[in-house]
């Protein structure tokens, strides 16, 4: 854990979490789902979808993901493939879930005793609900917002959570530069989860190297 001050305790009234790379890692099963979708649609121009390919785009808005993966594909064709991937993803994750980060349940229980807890992700609609179905402490999260709900940037979704729930001193926890930038645009301090998928060099109030370090930090 890296922070310039161990005095982040009692600085905040609420915590807003990113999902992928912060609360769990579902990239292995998402890759299985998208590969199943690729075989289903039979698009010969789509390369095999591996966990590494999924990890490389995790955290982007759902529409942007497929623009990055398939930049040369005709839009209507790409949108159809995206819709098949989205359904396949939800089906497989509902059955298999993802990998919760170590000590997540105990850490969330601890944090819920001191803070209001929320989730904001760039995922499709239904994805956070699937995570919550596999999370043993789902009832500690008071609300969530995602890209799929309104199609708006993460910064706007963070602002919505802050405004809708009258949060006075929130902090956002995520694992990418996009998370940091979104938090900054929303006017919310940022804690970097270095165990996730990204690398962030500056702009955070603290860095955690494991999820359970939040018990010491906050």
trRosetta pair geometry for C-beta under 8 A, 3 or more apart (Angstrom, degrees):
i j d omega theta_ij theta_ji phi_ij phi_ji
1 206 7.1 -3 -175 178 92 107
1 207 6.7 168 -156 91 47 65
1 208 5.5 -7 -112 -117 88 57
1 209 6.0 -120 -61 10 49 91
1 213 4.5 173 -73 -170 119 139
1 216 6.6 -146 -11 83 169 126
1 217 6.1 -157 -157 -66 141 111
2 206 6.9 166 91 -164 54 61
2 207 4.2 10 55 52 97 110
2 209 7.9 79 -7 -37 85 100
3 6 6.6 123 85 -79 120 47
3 8 6.6 -72 -176 -22 156 125
3 205 7.0 23 -138 140 101 63
3 206 3.6 -10 -96 -118 113 96
3 207 6.9 -170 -62 27 69 60
3 217 6.5 123 -23 -130 153 109
4 205 7.9 -94 33 -170 98 57
4 206 7.8 -129 18 -88 64 70
5 8 6.4 126 98 -41 93 75
6 9 7.8 5 149 -3 67 100
6 217 7.6 -121 -144 -127 63 54
7 11 7.1 96 132 -52 71 118
8 11 5.0 -74 -159 16 51 133
8 12 7.4 5 175 -7 86 104
8 171 8.0 43 -171 -74 118 165
8 205 6.8 122 -102 134 125 120
8 206 6.1 -54 -45 -33 155 144
8 217 5.5 0 63 169 132 81
8 218 5.8 -57 114 -91 107 65
9 217 7.7 179 -57 145 76 37
9 218 6.1 141 -96 -159 61 31
11 169 6.7 -143 144 159 57 133
11 171 7.7 59 98 -49 104 130
12 15 6.6 81 126 -67 143 72
12 115 6.4 16 108 -115 101 123
12 169 4.8 -156 -133 123 48 97
12 170 6.3 57 -159 -142 109 18
12 171 4.6 -66 -100 -12 154 107
12 189 7.7 -121 -84 53 119 125
12 218 7.1 -35 42 -140 119 115
13 115 6.6 144 160 -133 29 75
13 116 6.6 17 140 17 77 101
13 167 6.3 179 82 -158 108 75
13 168 5.3 47 21 54 145 91
13 169 4.7 99 4 52 90 90
13 170 7.0 -56 62 -70 76 52
14 115 5.4 140 -116 -175 27 94
14 116 4.1 -27 -111 64 97 94
14 117 7.3 -171 -159 -70 73 27
14 118 6.7 23 174 2 114 108
14 165 7.4 126 -117 110 163 129
14 167 4.5 -74 30 -135 149 120
14 168 8.0 122 3 39 108 58
14 169 7.1 143 24 78 78 56
14 170 4.4 -35 79 -104 103 82
14 171 7.5 171 90 22 56 62
15 111 6.2 -40 22 177 149 131
15 115 4.9 58 -6 136 97 148
15 116 7.5 175 26 82 61 49
15 117 5.5 -9 66 -112 95 69
15 118 7.2 178 94 32 50 70
15 170 7.1 158 -91 -158 18 76
15 171 5.7 -22 -113 65 67 87
15 172 7.9 140 -166 -100 57 25
15 173 6.3 8 -172 -7 104 115
15 218 7.3 40 -74 -169 133 169
16 118 4.6 -23 -111 76 74 104
16 119 7.1 152 -165 -101 66 14
16 120 5.4 11 175 5 116 110
16 158 6.1 120 127 -133 163 88
16 161 5.8 117 -109 102 131 153
16 162 7.8 -61 -46 -60 144 82
16 170 5.6 32 -12 179 107 126
16 171 7.3 -171 28 89 76 38
16 172 4.8 -28 74 -105 102 73
16 173 7.3 172 85 19 50 71
16 188 7.0 -8 36 170 129 159
17 22 5.5 174 -175 128 93 134
17 23 5.7 73 154 -51 139 114
17 117 7.1 10 -9 -169 111 90
17 118 7.0 176 20 90 72 48
17 119 5.1 -32 69 -107 91 69
17 120 7.5 154 75 27 40 63
17 172 7.8 163 -88 -158 19 58
17 173 5.2 -21 -114 63 65 103
17 174 7.6 142 -168 -72 46 66
18 21 6.8 -21 118 70 125 89
18 22 4.1 119 78 -5 90 149
18 23 7.5 -165 97 -8 56 90
18 59 7.5 5 -169 -121 136 94
18 119 7.7 66 -159 -156 7 74
18 120 6.9 -43 -92 77 49 68
18 121 6.1 102 -159 -98 58 74
18 172 7.3 68 -34 175 85 93
18 173 6.5 -123 16 100 83 60
18 174 3.5 81 -16 -109 138 89
18 175 6.4 -132 79 8 146 79
18 176 7.8 162 -147 20 170 91
18 179 5.2 -51 -60 -114 144 132
18 193 7.6 -137 53 20 117 132
18 196 8.0 29 92 -117 132 163
19 22 6.2 146 123 52 1 104
19 23 5.3 -47 -146 34 50 116
19 24 7.0 -21 173 38 76 85
19 119 5.8 54 -69 -167 96 118
19 121 4.0 -14 8 -85 118 136
19 123 6.4 -34 53 -18 144 131
19 127 7.5 132 109 127 165 109
19 128 6.3 -128 -82 -103 150 83
19 131 6.0 -119 -155 -59 124 169
20 23 7.9 -36 -58 45 18 79
20 24 7.1 -48 -110 77 46 67
20 25 7.2 81 -157 -113 70 43
20 26 6.5 -82 -112 29 97 95
20 27 7.6 96 -159 -55 116 86
20 58 5.0 -127 136 -176 139 114
20 59 6.3 -138 81 -66 115 66
20 121 6.8 97 2 -144 85 122
20 123 7.2 126 -19 -64 115 114
20 175 7.9 -105 108 41 60 127
20 196 7.7 106 130 -156 58 115
20 197 7.2 0 136 -6 94 134
21 25 6.7 65 -82 -93 45 79
21 58 6.1 132 -35 127 119 129
21 59 6.6 -22 17 -64 141 109
21 174 7.5 49 92 -171 107 65
21 175 3.8 -121 135 51 117 151
21 176 6.9 64 91 -34 157 96
21 193 6.7 146 139 92 80 124
21 196 3.0 76 173 -161 95 113
21 197 4.1 -83 -104 0 137 95
21 198 6.9 65 168 -1 157 85
22 101 7.9 -90 143 -15 26 143
22 173 5.8 135 -156 122 129 92
22 174 5.6 -65 -71 -122 137 43
22 175 5.3 -156 -65 -23 81 106
22 179 7.9 131 -58 -111 133 160
22 193 4.9 142 -116 24 75 161
22 196 5.8 -8 -63 -83 54 137
22 211 7.8 111 175 -100 52 105
23 100 7.1 -40 157 -137 71 73
23 101 6.6 -138 -175 9 25 108
23 104 6.5 88 -161 -141 69 136
23 119 7.4 -32 -20 -115 152 119
23 131 6.9 69 103 -175 132 138
23 135 7.7 -19 165 -102 125 131
23 211 7.7 91 -116 -116 41 139
24 97 7.8 -83 -175 167 155 91
24 98 4.3 110 147 97 124 120
24 99 5.9 158 -166 79 85 44
24 100 4.9 -47 -100 -97 100 46
24 101 6.4 -141 -94 -20 42 75
24 104 7.6 -3 -71 -79 78 166
24 131 6.3 -176 25 -136 138 109
24 134 7.9 58 -95 95 166 122
24 135 8.0 -122 -43 -83 131 99
25 28 7.5 57 132 -2 94 91
25 98 5.8 -169 86 169 35 113
25 99 4.7 -16 60 60 89 104
25 101 7.3 91 -12 -68 91 80
26 29 5.5 -61 -174 52 78 103
26 30 5.3 83 124 -30 91 104
26 93 6.1 17 -160 -114 137 118
26 97 7.3 -111 -111 159 104 46
26 98 2.9 -78 -84 -93 81 132
26 99 7.2 -178 -77 19 44 65
26 131 7.8 -103 -47 -90 138 94
27 30 5.5 -55 -137 40 32 113
27 31 6.1 39 160 -24 66 103
27 51 5.1 92 133 -157 102 85
27 54 4.5 160 -156 104 91 121
27 55 5.0 31 -145 -69 159 79
27 58 6.2 -67 -87 -65 112 140
27 98 7.8 73 1 -139 44 117
28 31 5.9 -56 -156 31 26 111
28 32 6.8 26 148 -17 61 104
28 51 5.2 -6 -98 -106 57 126
28 98 7.8 140 43 -136 86 76
28 99 7.6 56 22 -16 120 113
29 32 5.3 -45 -149 33 41 116
29 33 6.4 44 151 -21 66 102
29 92 5.4 -176 173 134 100 115
29 93 5.9 125 120 -87 131 71
29 96 5.0 -175 -123 95 143 128
29 97 7.3 122 12 87 167 28
29 98 6.1 -133 31 -93 124 68
30 33 5.5 -54 -149 36 34 113
30 34 6.2 27 156 -14 68 106
30 54 5.1 142 96 -153 115 150
30 89 5.6 18 -130 -130 76 106
30 92 7.8 164 -92 82 32 128
30 93 7.3 16 -75 -63 71 114
30 98 7.9 9 -28 -94 94 113
31 34 6.0 -56 -141 41 30 105
31 35 6.1 30 158 -19 64 109
31 49 5.6 -168 -152 129 72 90
31 50 5.8 0 -153 171 136 21
31 51 4.4 -90 -24 -76 158 56
31 53 7.1 119 -115 57 106 91
31 54 4.7 -119 -69 -14 89 138
32 35 5.9 -58 -146 38 26 110
32 36 6.4 30 153 -21 62 106
32 92 5.9 -179 95 -168 107 159
33 36 5.7 -54 -153 33 30 113
33 37 6.5 29 149 -17 64 105
33 85 6.8 98 127 -163 95 65
33 88 4.2 152 -177 128 88 93
33 89 4.2 123 126 -90 155 51
33 91 7.1 149 -129 59 114 85
33 92 4.2 -144 -81 24 105 140
33 93 7.1 -33 -51 -29 148 84
34 37 5.3 -50 -148 37 37 114
34 38 6.3 45 149 -26 66 100
34 49 4.3 -82 107 116 113 163
34 54 6.9 164 20 -82 143 113
34 85 4.8 20 -115 -138 80 109
34 88 6.8 148 -77 89 32 129
34 89 6.8 22 -55 -70 76 98
35 38 5.4 -44 -146 30 35 116
35 39 6.7 33 154 -14 63 102
35 48 6.4 21 -122 -163 107 73
35 49 4.6 -150 -70 57 75 97
35 50 7.9 61 -69 -70 123 36
36 39 6.0 -57 -153 38 31 107
36 40 6.3 35 148 -25 64 109
36 88 5.2 -178 83 -163 111 138
36 92 7.3 148 20 -55 146 134
37 40 5.3 -54 -146 33 34 117
37 41 6.4 19 162 -9 69 105
37 81 6.9 113 145 -168 115 71
37 84 4.4 143 -154 125 110 99
37 85 4.3 -164 71 -85 172 59
37 87 7.8 129 -98 60 119 80
37 88 4.3 -143 -58 8 102 154
37 89 7.9 -25 -31 -34 135 76
38 41 6.5 -63 -146 41 26 97
38 43 6.7 -87 -153 48 71 93
38 46 5.1 -143 -138 109 109 134
38 48 7.2 160 99 -123 162 40
38 49 5.8 166 -27 -5 141 113
38 81 7.7 37 -98 -155 60 112
39 42 7.2 28 -178 -72 34 55
40 84 6.0 -160 85 179 129 135
40 88 7.4 -171 5 -73 145 137
41 46 7.8 54 77 16 117 147
41 80 7.2 135 -127 122 136 103
41 81 5.6 -89 8 -106 175 83
41 84 5.6 161 -53 49 116 169
43 46 4.4 62 96 -3 110 112
43 73 7.8 15 -172 -121 145 133
43 77 7.3 123 -109 170 132 112
43 81 6.3 -26 -12 -92 151 131
45 70 7.9 94 114 -139 105 104
45 72 7.8 -107 163 87 137 108
45 73 6.8 158 98 -90 132 98
46 49 7.5 -18 159 -46 107 97
46 70 6.6 -31 -105 -95 91 120
46 73 7.9 17 -74 -74 90 140
46 81 7.1 169 -74 -146 149 151
47 53 7.9 172 95 -87 110 156
49 53 5.5 -115 -152 72 61 140
49 54 6.8 69 172 -51 97 94
49 69 7.9 11 -110 -155 106 137
50 53 4.9 104 54 4 73 98
50 54 7.2 -137 99 -1 43 86
51 54 5.6 -56 -151 38 35 111
51 55 6.2 37 152 -22 68 105
52 55 5.7 -51 -145 35 32 112
52 56 6.5 38 154 -28 62 104
53 56 5.8 -53 -153 26 31 115
53 57 7.2 0 160 4 62 106
53 69 7.1 75 171 -120 114 105
54 57 6.7 -80 -158 47 31 90
54 58 6.3 52 150 -54 70 98
55 58 5.5 -34 -142 -2 35 121
55 197 5.7 -164 -167 -134 85 119
57 60 5.2 -53 -179 18 80 126
57 64 8.0 -170 -168 112 109 85
57 65 4.8 111 150 -135 132 84
57 68 5.5 166 -113 83 125 139
57 69 6.5 -57 -39 -55 163 95
58 197 5.1 125 75 -11 123 178
59 122 6.2 76 -179 34 37 134
59 174 7.9 106 -132 -177 118 115
59 175 7.3 -125 -86 74 135 89
59 176 4.5 75 -170 -3 165 158
59 178 5.5 143 149 54 115 134
59 179 6.9 -78 -154 -40 122 95
59 197 6.4 -160 -26 72 123 132
59 198 6.8 8 -20 -46 168 123
60 64 4.5 -116 165 91 115 116
60 65 4.9 152 84 -69 117 74
60 68 6.6 34 102 1 177 142
60 122 6.3 -143 122 126 20 151
60 178 7.2 -180 -90 -60 52 172
61 64 4.4 81 62 9 87 110
61 65 7.2 -143 90 -20 43 82
61 122 4.8 -108 -91 -170 48 114
61 147 4.9 165 -139 -138 85 156
61 153 7.3 -75 -71 -114 132 56
61 154 7.7 -143 -75 -36 91 90
62 65 5.7 -41 -154 15 34 119
62 66 7.6 18 159 -7 60 99
62 82 7.5 113 155 -170 95 120
62 86 7.4 52 -173 -96 135 114
62 122 6.7 178 -31 146 68 80
62 123 6.4 68 -62 -162 111 32
62 124 4.7 85 -94 -63 161 83
62 147 5.6 173 2 93 96 134
62 148 6.3 31 7 -69 147 91
63 66 6.6 -68 -165 38 35 99
63 67 6.6 32 146 -17 69 111
63 82 7.5 30 -116 -153 52 161
63 147 7.9 -139 3 153 87 132
63 151 7.8 42 -18 -141 133 94
64 67 5.3 -58 -149 39 40 115
64 68 6.1 37 155 -19 72 105
65 68 6.0 -64 -156 37 26 107
65 69 6.2 17 154 -13 66 111
66 69 5.4 -49 -134 42 38 110
66 70 5.7 -18 178 33 72 105
66 78 5.6 143 148 174 118 104
66 79 7.8 130 108 -89 152 40
66 81 7.0 157 -149 91 132 102
66 82 4.5 -66 -54 -86 165 112
66 85 7.6 168 -87 39 120 149
67 70 7.2 -78 -125 64 16 66
67 71 6.2 51 171 -99 60 66
67 78 7.5 77 -85 161 52 151
68 71 6.8 3 -135 -59 20 95
70 73 4.0 -7 158 6 114 126
70 78 5.2 178 97 -119 131 111
70 81 7.1 57 -1 75 168 149
73 77 5.4 -120 171 90 102 111
73 78 4.2 127 102 -68 120 102
73 81 7.4 -26 152 17 161 142
74 77 4.5 71 70 15 92 113
74 78 6.7 -173 84 -12 41 90
75 78 5.7 -59 -144 38 28 110
75 79 6.2 28 158 -21 66 107
76 79 5.8 -52 -145 35 30 112
76 80 6.6 32 154 -20 62 102
77 80 5.9 -53 -154 32 30 111
77 81 6.6 28 150 -16 63 106
78 81 5.7 -56 -151 38 34 111
78 82 6.3 39 150 -23 67 104
79 82 5.4 -48 -146 34 34 116
79 83 6.5 35 154 -21 64 102
80 83 5.8 -54 -152 33 33 110
80 84 6.6 30 152 -16 65 104
81 84 5.8 -55 -150 37 34 110
81 85 6.2 36 152 -19 66 107
82 85 5.6 -56 -148 38 31 113
82 86 6.2 35 153 -26 65 105
83 86 5.6 -48 -145 31 31 115
83 87 6.7 26 158 -14 63 103
84 87 6.1 -57 -151 38 31 105
84 88 6.2 28 153 -16 65 111
85 88 5.7 -61 -144 42 29 110
85 89 5.9 35 156 -27 66 108
86 89 5.7 -53 -148 32 26 115
86 90 6.7 22 157 -14 61 105
86 124 5.2 178 -139 -143 114 176
87 90 6.0 -55 -149 37 32 107
87 91 6.2 34 153 -21 66 108
88 91 5.7 -56 -148 36 30 114
88 92 6.3 20 160 -12 66 109
89 92 6.3 -62 -146 40 25 101
89 93 6.0 13 162 -9 64 115
89 124 7.6 105 79 39 138 136
89 127 7.5 -15 127 -100 121 101
90 93 6.0 -61 -137 45 26 104
90 94 6.0 34 160 -28 64 106
90 124 7.8 -93 -57 90 109 125
90 126 5.2 -2 -114 126 134 132
90 127 7.0 -107 -92 -83 87 62
90 130 6.1 -153 -141 -62 72 144
91 94 6.0 -55 -150 29 23 112
91 95 6.9 10 154 -8 58 109
92 95 5.9 -64 -156 41 34 106
92 96 5.7 -21 167 23 73 115
93 96 6.4 -74 -119 60 29 77
93 97 6.1 69 -169 -103 67 23
93 98 6.6 -8 -136 -40 103 86
93 127 7.4 27 83 -136 162 71
93 130 4.7 60 117 159 117 145
93 131 8.0 -30 165 -62 128 57
93 134 7.8 -101 169 -18 82 141
94 130 5.5 -93 -78 -130 66 108
94 133 6.8 9 -135 80 68 156
97 130 7.5 -177 -110 157 62 91
97 131 7.8 102 -146 -119 86 45
97 133 7.7 -142 -92 90 101 89
97 134 3.6 129 -116 -122 129 160
98 131 7.1 -23 27 -109 116 84
98 134 7.1 134 30 90 64 155
100 104 4.6 -110 169 26 108 147
100 105 7.5 42 150 -37 150 83
100 134 7.4 -162 -50 128 109 102
100 135 6.8 131 -98 -111 129 73
101 104 5.0 108 66 -62 73 110
101 195 7.0 104 -137 107 132 138
101 210 7.5 171 167 -167 119 69
101 211 4.3 116 112 -18 133 139
102 210 6.7 -33 65 -167 109 114
102 211 6.6 165 66 40 61 109
102 212 6.6 -51 107 -25 88 114
103 106 5.2 -52 -168 47 80 109
103 107 5.4 82 132 -27 89 106
103 210 7.7 51 44 152 119 113
103 211 6.3 179 75 83 86 101
103 212 4.0 19 88 -75 142 118
104 107 5.8 -67 -146 41 27 109
104 108 6.0 25 161 -19 67 109
104 135 7.7 -89 125 -141 130 95
104 137 7.6 -159 128 30 84 122
104 211 5.6 -7 -90 120 72 157
105 108 6.0 -57 -147 36 26 108
105 109 6.5 28 155 -19 62 106
105 135 7.9 167 -90 -175 83 73
105 136 5.0 -7 -108 70 129 115
105 137 4.9 149 -140 -22 73 119
106 109 5.7 -53 -150 34 32 114
106 110 6.5 34 152 -19 64 105
106 212 7.4 18 80 -117 106 102
106 215 7.9 -18 124 -65 93 139
107 110 5.7 -53 -152 35 33 112
107 111 6.3 27 154 -15 67 108
107 211 5.6 -173 41 137 168 95
107 212 5.1 -139 -71 -111 126 56
107 214 5.5 85 -172 59 121 111
107 215 5.6 -115 -124 -46 82 100
108 111 5.7 -56 -142 41 32 108
108 112 6.0 36 158 -25 67 108
108 117 6.9 68 -155 -131 89 169
108 137 4.4 150 93 99 134 149
108 140 5.2 140 156 76 106 152
109 112 5.9 -54 -144 33 26 112
109 113 7.1 32 154 -24 57 102
109 137 5.9 -119 -58 -123 79 144
109 140 6.8 -133 -91 -74 45 154
110 113 6.1 -60 -167 24 32 113
110 114 7.5 -2 151 4 63 109
110 214 7.9 151 84 103 119 94
110 215 5.1 20 104 -111 162 100
111 114 6.2 -79 -160 47 39 96
111 115 5.4 -37 173 41 82 112
111 117 6.2 89 117 -77 113 123
111 140 7.8 100 79 160 88 137
111 214 6.2 -12 -71 132 124 126
111 215 7.6 -108 -54 -88 81 63
111 218 6.5 33 -115 98 96 129
112 115 7.0 -78 -106 63 25 67
112 117 5.6 -57 -93 -9 80 130
112 137 7.5 -151 -20 171 144 122
112 140 3.9 -84 -86 -154 148 119
114 218 7.2 170 90 143 142 94
115 218 7.1 -18 -28 159 139 131
116 142 5.6 -29 -169 3 93 147
116 165 6.9 -174 142 154 151 137
116 167 6.9 -137 70 -104 132 102
117 140 5.5 25 49 139 142 88
117 141 5.1 -85 111 -106 103 56
117 142 6.2 132 66 -1 59 87
118 141 6.4 108 -114 -161 27 84
118 142 6.0 -49 -79 56 77 88
118 143 5.4 -13 -123 68 101 75
118 144 6.3 165 -171 -89 73 52
118 145 7.8 11 172 7 115 88
118 161 5.0 132 155 -165 159 138
118 165 7.2 -165 -69 16 141 161
119 128 5.6 156 106 -142 137 127
119 131 7.8 -177 -161 83 169 142
119 141 5.7 1 -15 -154 104 138
119 143 8.0 -153 35 105 69 44
119 144 4.0 -7 65 -117 95 107
119 145 7.6 178 96 31 61 52
120 144 6.9 -177 -74 -159 43 66
120 145 5.1 -2 -113 65 83 91
120 146 7.2 174 -157 -83 48 47
120 154 6.2 116 144 -159 112 86
120 157 4.8 151 -153 121 115 112
120 158 5.2 169 90 -79 176 67
120 161 5.8 -111 -63 -18 119 143
120 172 7.5 -47 48 -131 122 111
121 127 6.9 -108 99 95 142 121
121 128 5.9 166 29 -73 129 106
121 144 7.5 -1 10 -175 95 111
121 146 4.9 -13 70 -114 82 93
121 147 7.2 -81 113 -5 60 87
121 154 7.8 -50 -178 -116 13 108
122 146 7.0 117 -151 -162 4 77
122 147 4.5 37 -160 -31 52 130
122 154 5.5 -54 -72 -69 92 112
122 178 7.7 -12 -38 133 147 138
123 127 3.8 -97 149 67 138 151
123 128 6.5 153 64 -41 133 78
123 146 5.0 -51 63 -155 77 131
123 147 6.3 157 53 30 24 99
123 148 6.4 -40 115 -11 57 112
124 127 5.3 104 62 -26 70 117
124 146 7.1 15 97 139 10 136
124 147 7.1 -42 -81 75 33 96
124 148 4.1 80 -162 -70 41 140
125 146 6.5 167 -87 78 48 126
125 148 3.4 -140 -31 125 69 130
125 149 5.9 121 -91 -70 99 55
126 129 5.5 -61 -153 42 42 116
126 130 6.2 47 151 -26 72 103
126 148 7.3 -55 14 98 71 160
127 130 5.6 -52 -153 31 33 112
127 131 6.7 36 149 -17 64 100
127 146 6.6 146 52 -137 104 164
127 148 7.3 125 8 4 105 141
128 131 5.5 -49 -153 34 38 115
128 132 6.4 38 149 -20 67 104
128 144 4.7 -170 157 140 157 154
128 146 5.6 -161 -19 -49 122 130
129 132 5.6 -53 -148 36 33 113
129 133 6.6 42 150 -27 63 100
130 133 5.5 -46 -151 26 35 116
130 134 6.9 15 155 -3 63 106
131 134 6.2 -75 -158 46 32 98
131 135 5.9 33 150 -32 72 115
132 135 5.3 -55 -134 31 35 116
132 138 4.0 96 -165 -138 83 126
132 141 6.8 -111 -107 50 113 136
132 144 7.9 -139 -50 -12 129 150
133 138 7.3 49 -56 -75 19 158
135 138 4.4 119 81 -67 104 84
135 141 7.9 38 100 -5 153 126
137 140 4.9 -5 158 8 97 122
138 141 6.2 -54 -169 26 51 107
141 144 6.4 21 155 -52 127 103
142 165 7.1 101 111 -126 131 147
143 161 6.5 171 97 -130 116 93
143 164 7.3 -121 127 101 165 127
143 165 6.4 -168 30 -63 142 133
144 161 8.0 -14 -136 -97 23 124
145 149 6.0 -88 -158 27 70 150
145 150 8.0 -14 -168 9 104 110
145 157 4.2 -178 120 -167 123 102
145 158 7.9 -160 68 -62 131 30
145 160 5.6 128 -107 81 167 126
145 161 5.5 -137 5 -57 128 100
146 149 5.4 117 61 -13 69 99
146 157 6.9 61 -93 -140 7 155
147 150 7.9 -104 -168 57 31 62
147 151 6.6 43 173 -117 71 31
147 152 7.3 -152 -135 57 58 41
147 153 7.9 1 -112 -122 93 19
147 154 7.1 -42 -71 -71 94 72
147 157 7.2 -85 -71 -42 49 147
148 151 7.4 20 -138 -68 21 60
149 157 7.6 114 48 -113 120 115
150 156 7.7 -105 89 114 133 125
150 157 7.5 171 43 -85 116 91
152 156 4.2 -69 144 79 124 142
152 157 6.2 155 87 -49 99 82
153 156 5.1 98 63 7 75 101
153 157 7.3 -141 104 -3 41 89
153 182 6.8 -161 154 -119 97 104
153 185 7.8 -20 121 93 133 155
154 157 5.4 -57 -149 39 39 112
154 158 6.3 43 153 -22 70 100
154 178 7.0 92 27 153 147 98
154 179 7.4 -78 134 -110 158 51
154 182 3.9 -23 95 -137 112 153
155 158 5.7 -51 -150 33 32 112
155 159 6.5 33 150 -18 63 104
155 181 7.7 -70 -64 124 116 71
155 182 4.3 -146 -64 -154 73 71
155 183 7.6 -131 -108 -42 78 16
155 185 3.7 -28 -129 88 148 123
155 186 4.7 -167 -159 -48 74 89
156 159 5.5 -51 -149 36 35 114
156 160 6.4 42 150 -25 65 101
156 186 7.8 -156 -60 -89 18 102
157 160 5.4 -45 -148 29 35 116
157 161 6.7 36 153 -18 63 100
158 161 5.9 -54 -154 34 33 109
158 162 6.4 32 150 -18 66 108
158 170 8.0 178 -177 111 96 146
158 172 6.2 -23 -130 -87 134 137
158 182 6.1 134 -11 148 136 100
158 183 6.5 -171 -136 -104 171 53
158 186 3.9 -52 94 -90 124 170
158 188 5.9 -118 164 9 132 145
159 162 5.5 -57 -148 39 33 113
159 163 6.0 22 159 -11 70 111
159 186 4.9 -149 -56 -134 79 98
159 187 7.9 67 -95 30 92 97
160 163 6.1 -62 -141 44 26 102
160 164 5.6 20 165 -17 67 116
161 164 6.1 -54 -129 41 22 106
161 165 6.0 -13 176 14 59 117
161 167 7.0 17 129 -4 78 136
161 170 7.7 112 109 -118 106 166
162 165 7.0 -87 -148 52 13 86
162 167 4.6 -91 -139 50 63 113
162 170 5.6 -116 -103 7 98 145
162 186 6.8 151 -7 172 141 115
162 188 6.9 -147 -71 -73 138 123
163 166 7.4 23 -171 -72 29 42
167 170 4.3 34 147 -48 140 111
170 188 5.2 -33 93 -135 101 118
170 189 7.9 -179 104 38 56 79
171 188 6.5 157 -126 172 26 94
171 189 4.8 -36 -120 78 85 99
171 190 7.3 169 -170 -87 79 17
171 191 5.9 47 158 -14 120 107
171 205 7.3 -86 -137 43 122 137
171 218 8.0 -151 54 -102 148 133
172 179 6.8 -166 138 175 118 93
172 182 7.5 -126 151 95 165 93
172 183 3.9 -152 52 -105 141 120
172 186 7.4 87 -37 64 144 133
172 188 4.8 82 -17 117 108 127
172 189 7.1 172 25 87 74 45
172 190 5.4 -26 72 -107 94 68
172 191 7.3 -175 90 25 44 73
173 190 7.6 142 -94 -162 31 57
173 191 4.6 -21 -105 69 80 105
173 193 5.9 71 171 -40 93 109
173 208 7.8 -2 -147 23 117 129
173 214 7.6 -11 -108 -97 158 129
174 178 7.8 -96 144 85 145 70
174 179 2.6 -141 110 -171 150 155
174 180 7.0 -144 73 -44 115 54
174 182 7.8 47 7 52 166 115
174 183 7.1 -166 16 -35 124 122
174 190 6.9 -48 35 -154 95 102
174 191 7.9 125 22 75 51 60
174 192 7.3 -34 78 -119 57 48
174 193 6.4 -118 137 17 15 104
174 196 7.5 -64 169 29 50 169
175 179 6.3 82 37 8 37 151
175 192 7.0 95 -118 -167 39 65
175 193 4.3 -56 -81 72 88 98
175 194 7.4 165 -136 -84 85 13
175 195 7.5 -79 -118 68 125 52
175 196 2.6 -36 -143 68 157 153
175 197 5.6 91 121 33 128 67
175 198 5.0 139 137 30 73 96
175 200 7.8 -159 -179 -15 34 118
176 179 4.8 110 56 1 72 97
176 180 7.3 -132 103 0 46 85
176 196 7.2 -94 -43 111 73 130
176 197 6.4 -14 -70 78 103 92
176 198 3.4 136 -105 -32 65 158
176 200 6.9 142 -179 -58 17 107
177 180 5.4 -51 -150 37 39 113
177 181 6.1 37 153 -18 70 106
177 198 6.1 -148 -8 178 68 140
177 199 7.8 -1 -40 79 98 52
177 200 5.5 164 -77 -102 63 85
178 181 5.7 -53 -142 39 31 109
178 182 6.1 32 157 -20 65 107
178 198 7.7 -152 21 -89 83 161
179 182 5.8 -56 -145 37 28 110
179 183 6.3 28 156 -18 64 107
179 190 6.8 137 129 -146 88 122
179 198 7.5 177 15 37 110 152
179 200 7.9 -72 62 -72 99 142
180 183 5.9 -58 -151 36 28 110
180 184 6.3 27 153 -19 64 108
180 190 4.9 105 -124 162 67 168
180 192 6.9 -2 -74 -85 111 98
180 200 5.4 136 -37 -138 141 135
180 203 4.8 88 -179 104 129 130
180 204 6.4 -81 -113 -67 115 84
181 184 5.6 -54 -148 36 32 113
181 185 6.4 32 154 -19 66 105
181 203 8.0 9 -69 151 53 163
182 185 5.8 -53 -148 36 32 110
182 186 6.3 22 155 -10 64 110
183 186 5.8 -65 -149 45 30 106
183 188 4.6 -95 -164 78 82 93
183 189 7.0 -32 160 110 126 15
183 190 4.1 135 82 -77 156 104
184 187 7.6 39 -180 -72 31 27
184 188 7.8 -102 -65 52 20 59
184 190 6.9 -42 -49 -25 76 129
184 203 6.5 -52 -63 -170 130 123
189 205 4.7 9 -177 -19 119 137
190 203 6.2 13 58 132 135 87
190 204 4.9 -90 101 -115 92 69
190 205 6.5 142 63 4 48 83
191 204 6.0 88 -127 -166 25 108
191 205 6.2 -51 -79 59 70 87
191 206 4.9 -10 -126 66 93 90
191 207 7.3 170 -170 -91 68 25
191 208 6.4 33 163 -7 112 105
191 214 8.0 94 137 -105 157 96
191 217 7.5 117 -138 136 142 153
192 200 4.6 -142 -124 64 137 135
192 204 4.1 -69 -19 -89 104 161
192 206 7.3 -159 30 99 73 46
192 207 4.6 -22 69 -111 104 77
192 208 7.3 177 87 25 53 64
193 196 4.7 68 104 -18 104 115
193 208 5.7 -20 -111 67 60 98
193 211 7.2 16 -138 -87 120 69
194 200 7.8 -121 -94 38 74 92
194 207 5.4 42 -35 -177 116 108
194 208 6.8 -169 14 82 85 42
194 209 5.2 -27 61 -103 118 60
195 208 7.5 -51 0 113 103 79
195 209 6.0 99 -50 -179 97 44
195 210 5.8 73 -44 -95 149 44
195 211 7.2 -89 51 -36 144 71
200 203 6.8 -92 177 55 111 101
200 204 6.2 85 123 -33 132 123
200 207 7.9 -175 76 -105 106 108
204 207 5.9 88 102 -65 148 75
206 217 5.8 135 151 -153 160 137
208 211 7.1 79 134 -103 135 24
208 213 4.2 176 -148 75 102 126
208 214 6.1 -9 -108 -59 160 71
208 217 6.3 -95 -83 -17 110 151
209 213 6.3 80 44 -24 65 152
210 213 5.2 115 64 -17 75 100
211 214 6.3 -29 175 -1 53 111
212 215 5.9 -23 179 8 66 112
213 216 5.5 -52 -164 39 58 108
213 217 5.8 49 142 -18 82 110
214 217 5.5 -60 -134 46 36 107
214 218 5.3 -15 -178 25 77 112
215 218 7.4 -62 -111 57 14 75
